[in-house]
Amino acid sequence: MALFETAVAAVAVSREKGTPKISVDSAVLRRDHGLVGDAHAGPGDRQVSILALPGIRDMEARFGSPLGFGRFGENLVLTDAILGCRLGDLLSVGERVVLEVTAIGKECHLGCAIRQQTGDCIMPREGVFARVVAGGTVVPGDKVRSLCPADDLTVAILAGGRSGRFGSDKRLAQVDGRSMFEWCAEVARLVSPNVLVSLAAGDRFQLPPGFVPVFDAEPDIGPLAGILACLRAARTGRVVFIPVDMPMVSVDHIKFLAARCDGAGVAFRNGDRMLPLPACYDRGALGDLESALANGDRSLGVASARAGVSFLDASRFRDEGVSDRWLCNVNTPADLAAVSSSQT
């Protein structure tokens, strides 16, 4: 269930800094950049600025005339206020875009015409700023939803496999100077303070401080065992799962899944091929997964489908210039060599 749901009322850009933004029919948001063509876009935390329509209407009443959109420097105007918004929250916009809230409010610059004429400006207290986690086109009318508050997410690293085909403990195998587990651990730290690590019963693998071991209760059923154990152990509404043998999965891949988890869960597909991991599950899916296992469905792909997990196109990241390296799954030494030699 969404924490709040609203819509885009207007989109605005400015071609030069120091000039008011103007309304446009649509805009393209680029990952880690902002609105294409906007003078304030670029690397940093404040790539997209957001205001709510009620605040603008209130200022128009105080100003005594219509102000139009973009006068406060906002890129997106939402029809309703973002209630309870906090740093780190993820916002889903339309069908493709995901934003991460990075700042709330800012100091009004000395030349602010609105403040000079009214003695007040809403941006310092009502402005919300965000980084683009996943880009796409935004148009007025697009639905905006908050599905994942920053403190309601757990990251679980699935590290309980036997590494049978690999021939040694692949958690320790090196990719670009770090072990595969270290790659996954770094992503987990950057996404959430709540980190679980799925391990086989009796495994004494050394974990970083703060990482909580969760031991599989159902042996010999593959990653489904770790998912079940971590969903039972989690104390948050959603759990994102990173398999330890996909070391190139990034922070933004995980945040994208978390923001798009509207229902039982969500994972990726690559063309016609369903990729059950990485994935984000709502804890409410636990009962359906347990029922699938009780009915003999040990395959994660089959169990996740029965639980109602949806699959999103992984090619969207390719469209934004991200290499498919993150899709590589390391099961054999040859797979490791392929990941290590591929371009980032």
NUGU-609707 format. One line per 10 residues: number of its first residue (from 1); their letters; for each residue x, y, z of C-alpha. Coordinates in steps of 0.2 Angstrom, whole numbers, padded with zeros to 4 digits. Each point is the difference from the previous one (the first is absolute). Layout:
% NUGU-609707
NUM = A = X/Y/Z ~ ...
//
This chain:
% NUGU-609707
1 = MALFETAVAA = 0000/0000/0000 ~ 0006/0017/-0004 ~ 0005/0012/0014 ~ -0007/0014/-0011 ~ -0006/0002/-0018 ~ -0001/0015/-0010 ~ 0003/0006/-0018 ~ 0011/0012/-0010 ~ -0009/0016/-0003 ~ 0013/0009/-0010
11 = VAVSREKGTP = 0018/-0002/-0006 ~ 0012/0015/-0002 ~ 0018/0003/-0006 ~ 0011/0015/-0002 ~ 0013/0001/-0013 ~ 0011/0012/0009 ~ 0004/0002/0019 ~ -0007/0016/0007 ~ -0016/-0001/-0010 ~ -0017/-0006/0004
21 = KISVDSAVLR = -0005/-0018/-0005 ~ -0013/-0002/-0013 ~ -0014/-0013/-0002 ~ 0003/-0013/-0013 ~ -0011/-0014/-0006 ~ 0013/-0014/0005 ~ 0018/-0002/0005 ~ 0012/-0014/0000 ~ 0008/-0004/0017 ~ 0018/-0008/-0002
31 = RDHGLVGDAH = 0007/-0011/0014 ~ 0011/0009/0012 ~ -0002/0016/-0010 ~ -0017/0008/0001 ~ -0011/0007/-0014 ~ 0009/0000/-0017 ~ 0002/0018/-0005 ~ -0003/0008/0017 ~ 0013/0012/0005 ~ 0001/-0007/0018
41 = AGPGDRQVSI = 0002/-0018/-0006 ~ 0016/-0009/0004 ~ 0009/-0011/0012 ~ -0004/0003/0018 ~ -0014/-0002/0013 ~ -0013/0013/-0006 ~ -0003/-0006/-0018 ~ -0019/0002/0000 ~ -0010/0013/0010 ~ -0018/-0003/0005
51 = LALPGIRDME = -0014/0011/0007 ~ -0018/-0004/0004 ~ -0014/0009/-0009 ~ -0009/0006/0016 ~ 0015/0009/0006 ~ 0001/0009/-0016 ~ -0018/0005/0000 ~ 0002/0007/0017 ~ 0014/0011/-0006 ~ -0010/0005/-0014
61 = ARFGSPLGFG = -0014/0006/0012 ~ 0013/0010/0010 ~ 0008/0007/-0016 ~ -0017/0005/-0007 ~ 0002/-0007/-0017 ~ 0005/-0017/-0009 ~ 0018/-0004/0001 ~ 0001/-0015/-0012 ~ 0011/-0015/0002 ~ 0019/0001/0001
71 = RFGENLVLTD = 0001/0017/0009 ~ 0007/-0008/0016 ~ 0013/-0010/-0010 ~ -0011/-0016/0001 ~ 0002/-0014/-0013 ~ -0015/-0010/0005 ~ -0016/0007/0007 ~ -0011/-0014/0009 ~ -0019/0002/0002 ~ 0002/-0004/0019
81 = AILGCRLGDL = 0013/0002/0013 ~ 0012/-0014/0004 ~ -0006/-0004/0017 ~ 0013/-0007/0012 ~ 0014/0000/-0013 ~ 0018/-0004/0007 ~ 0017/0000/-0006 ~ 0004/-0017/-0009 ~ -0018/-0003/-0005 ~ -0003/-0007/-0017
91 = LSVGERVVLE = -0013/0007/-0012 ~ -0007/-0008/-0015 ~ -0005/0012/-0014 ~ -0010/-0007/-0015 ~ 0005/-0017/-0007 ~ 0019/0002/0000 ~ 0007/0014/0011 ~ 0006/-0003/0018 ~ 0006/0015/0011 ~ 0009/-0001/0016
101 = VTAIGKECHL = -0004/0015/0012 ~ 0017/0008/0005 ~ -0005/0017/0008 ~ -0015/0008/0007 ~ 0000/0019/-0001 ~ 0014/0012/-0005 ~ 0006/0018/0003 ~ -0009/0013/-0011 ~ 0013/0009/-0011 ~ 0002/0019/0003
111 = GCAIRQQTGD = -0008/0005/-0017 ~ -0016/-0010/0003 ~ -0013/0011/-0008 ~ -0015/-0009/0009 ~ 0008/0003/0017 ~ 0004/0018/-0004 ~ -0018/0004/-0005 ~ -0010/-0011/0013 ~ 0013/-0002/0014 ~ -0001/-0018/-0001
121 = CIMPREGVFA = 0005/-0015/-0011 ~ -0006/-0018/0002 ~ 0015/-0009/-0007 ~ 0010/0001/0016 ~ -0013/-0010/0010 ~ -0010/-0009/-0013 ~ 0013/-0004/-0014 ~ 0005/-0018/-0002 ~ 0016/-0005/-0010 ~ 0004/-0016/-0007
131 = RVVAGGTVVP = 0013/-0010/-0010 ~ -0005/-0010/-0015 ~ 0002/-0019/0003 ~ -0008/-0005/-0016 ~ -0005/0011/-0014 ~ -0013/0002/-0013 ~ -0013/0012/-0007 ~ -0011/0010/0012 ~ -0017/0008/-0006 ~ -0013/0009/0010
141 = GDKVRSLCPA = -0013/-0013/0006 ~ 0013/-0013/0005 ~ -0003/-0009/0016 ~ 0012/0003/0014 ~ 0001/-0013/0014 ~ 0010/-0002/0016 ~ 0002/-0019/0002 ~ 0015/-0002/0010 ~ 0005/0011/0015 ~ 0019/0000/0004
151 = DDLTVAILAG = -0003/-0009/0017 ~ -0012/-0013/-0007 ~ 0013/-0010/-0010 ~ 0011/-0015/0004 ~ 0014/-0006/-0012 ~ 0004/-0018/0001 ~ 0015/-0008/-0008 ~ -0003/-0018/-0006 ~ 0017/-0008/0004 ~ -0005/-0018/0005
161 = GRSGRFGSDK = 0003/-0009/-0016 ~ 0012/-0015/0000 ~ 0011/0007/-0015 ~ 0000/-0018/-0007 ~ 0003/0005/-0018 ~ 0013/0013/0005 ~ 0011/-0012/0009 ~ 0004/0012/0015 ~ -0009/0012/0010 ~ -0005/0013/-0013
171 = RLAQVDGRSM = -0005/0013/0013 ~ 0019/0003/0002 ~ 0003/0000/-0019 ~ 0008/0016/-0006 ~ -0008/0012/-0012 ~ 0010/0017/-0004 ~ 0010/-0002/0017 ~ -0015/-0004/0011 ~ -0008/-0016/0005 ~ -0018/-0003/-0007
181 = FEWCAEVARL = -0007/0001/0018 ~ 0009/0017/0003 ~ -0008/0007/-0016 ~ -0017/-0005/0006 ~ 0003/0006/0018 ~ 0005/0017/-0006 ~ -0016/0001/-0010 ~ -0010/-0005/0015 ~ 0008/0012/0012 ~ -0004/0015/-0012
191 = VSPNVLVSLA = -0018/-0006/-0002 ~ -0006/-0003/0018 ~ 0006/-0002/0018 ~ -0009/-0016/0001 ~ 0010/-0014/-0008 ~ -0003/-0019/0001 ~ 0011/-0013/-0007 ~ -0007/-0017/-0004 ~ 0011/-0014/0004 ~ -0001/-0019/0000
201 = AGDRFQLPPG = -0003/-0008/0017 ~ 0016/-0001/0010 ~ 0010/0012/-0012 ~ 0013/0010/0010 ~ 0003/0012/-0014 ~ 0007/0016/0007 ~ -0012/0015/-0001 ~ 0004/0019/0001 ~ -0006/0008/0016 ~ -0019/0004/0000
211 = FVPVFDAEPD = -0004/-0013/-0013 ~ -0012/-0013/0007 ~ 0002/-0019/-0005 ~ -0016/-0009/-0004 ~ 0001/-0019/-0002 ~ -0010/-0010/-0012 ~ -0013/-0011/0008 ~ -0004/-0010/-0016 ~ 0016/-0008/-0007 ~ 0003/-0004/-0018
221 = IGPLAGILAC = -0013/0011/-0009 ~ 0012/0014/-0006 ~ -0003/0018/0002 ~ -0019/-0002/0005 ~ 0006/-0006/0017 ~ 0010/0016/0003 ~ -0015/0011/-0006 ~ -0012/-0009/0012 ~ 0012/0001/0014 ~ 0004/0019/-0002
231 = LRAARTGRVV = -0018/0004/-0003 ~ -0004/-0008/0017 ~ 0014/0009/0008 ~ -0003/0017/-0007 ~ -0008/0014/0010 ~ -0003/0012/-0014 ~ -0014/-0001/-0013 ~ 0011/-0004/-0015 ~ 0016/-0010/-0003 ~ 0011/0002/-0015
241 = FIPVDMPMVS = 0010/-0016/-0004 ~ 0018/0001/-0008 ~ 0008/-0017/-0005 ~ 0018/0000/0005 ~ 0004/-0007/-0017 ~ -0006/0016/-0009 ~ 0014/0012/0007 ~ -0004/0013/-0013 ~ -0017/0004/0005 ~ 0000/0019/0005
251 = VDHIKFLAAR = -0008/0011/0013 ~ -0012/0007/-0013 ~ -0005/-0017/-0006 ~ -0006/-0004/0018 ~ -0008/0017/0003 ~ -0009/-0002/-0016 ~ -0008/-0016/0005 ~ -0004/0007/0017 ~ -0009/0014/-0007 ~ -0010/-0011/-0013
261 = CDGAGVAFRN = -0005/-0013/0013 ~ -0019/0003/-0001 ~ -0007/-0017/0005 ~ 0007/-0017/0004 ~ 0017/0004/-0007 ~ 0010/0005/-0016 ~ 0015/-0006/-0009 ~ 0008/0002/-0018 ~ -0002/-0008/-0016 ~ 0013/0001/-0014
271 = GDRMLPLPAC = -0010/-0002/-0016 ~ -0011/-0015/0002 ~ 0011/-0007/0014 ~ -0006/0002/0017 ~ 0013/0004/0013 ~ -0007/-0004/0018 ~ 0015/0008/0008 ~ 0004/0014/0005 ~ -0018/0003/0006 ~ -0010/0010/0013
281 = YDRGALGDLE = -0013/-0009/0009 ~ -0014/0007/0011 ~ -0001/-0010/0017 ~ -0018/-0004/-0004 ~ 0006/-0012/-0014 ~ 0007/-0012/0013 ~ -0015/-0010/0002 ~ -0002/-0002/-0019 ~ 0018/-0006/-0001 ~ -0002/-0012/0014
291 = SALANGDRSL = -0015/-0007/-0008 ~ 0009/-0002/-0017 ~ 0014/-0010/0009 ~ -0013/-0011/0009 ~ -0007/-0004/-0017 ~ 0017/-0006/-0006 ~ 0005/0016/-0010 ~ 0018/0001/0005 ~ 0005/0011/-0015 ~ 0001/0018/0005
301 = GVASARAGVS = -0006/0005/-0017 ~ -0016/-0010/0002 ~ -0003/0004/0018 ~ 0003/0019/-0004 ~ -0012/-0001/-0014 ~ -0013/-0009/0011 ~ 0002/0014/0013 ~ -0004/0013/-0013 ~ 0017/0008/-0002 ~ 0001/0012/-0015
311 = FLDASRFRDE = 0015/0001/-0012 ~ 0006/0016/-0007 ~ 0011/0002/-0016 ~ 0019/0001/0005 ~ 0004/0008/-0017 ~ -0006/0017/0007 ~ 0017/0002/0008 ~ 0009/-0005/-0016 ~ -0010/0015/-0008 ~ 0008/0011/0013
321 = GVSDRWLCNV = 0018/-0006/-0005 ~ 0002/-0013/0014 ~ 0010/-0015/-0005 ~ -0009/-0017/0001 ~ 0014/-0006/0011 ~ -0011/0001/0015 ~ -0011/-0014/-0007 ~ 0015/-0012/0001 ~ -0003/-0015/0011 ~ 0016/-0008/0006
331 = NTPADLAAVS = -0002/-0019/0002 ~ 0017/-0006/-0007 ~ 0018/0006/-0002 ~ -0004/0004/-0018 ~ -0014/0011/0005 ~ 0011/0009/0012 ~ 0013/0003/-0014 ~ -0014/0007/-0011 ~ -0005/0012/0014 ~ 0017/0005/0004
341 = SSQT = 0005/0003/-0018 ~ -0016/0009/-0006 ~ 0000/0019/-0001 ~ -0009/0010/0014
//
